[in-house]
Amino acid sequence: MLLETRRPVPDGRQLSILLDEYARQIERLAPSPRWPERFHEDKSEIVAGLLRLASEVRRG
């Protein structure tokens, strides 16, 4: 069984910075005629990051 290395939970300022960055990424998110799959890849990365952040905050 692997032990999970816990990172420190972001404090209020760090959390605010992370959420601002996710908001900017979401604002820029748009399908591209040249690379339609990129929209879904970027969306998946944003979702994964937000879920990871929520999990860290939940665990405290």
Secondary structure, DSSP 8 states (H G I E B T S, - for coil): -----------HHHHHHHHHHHHHHHHH----SS-HHHHHHHHHHHHHHHHHHHHHHHH-
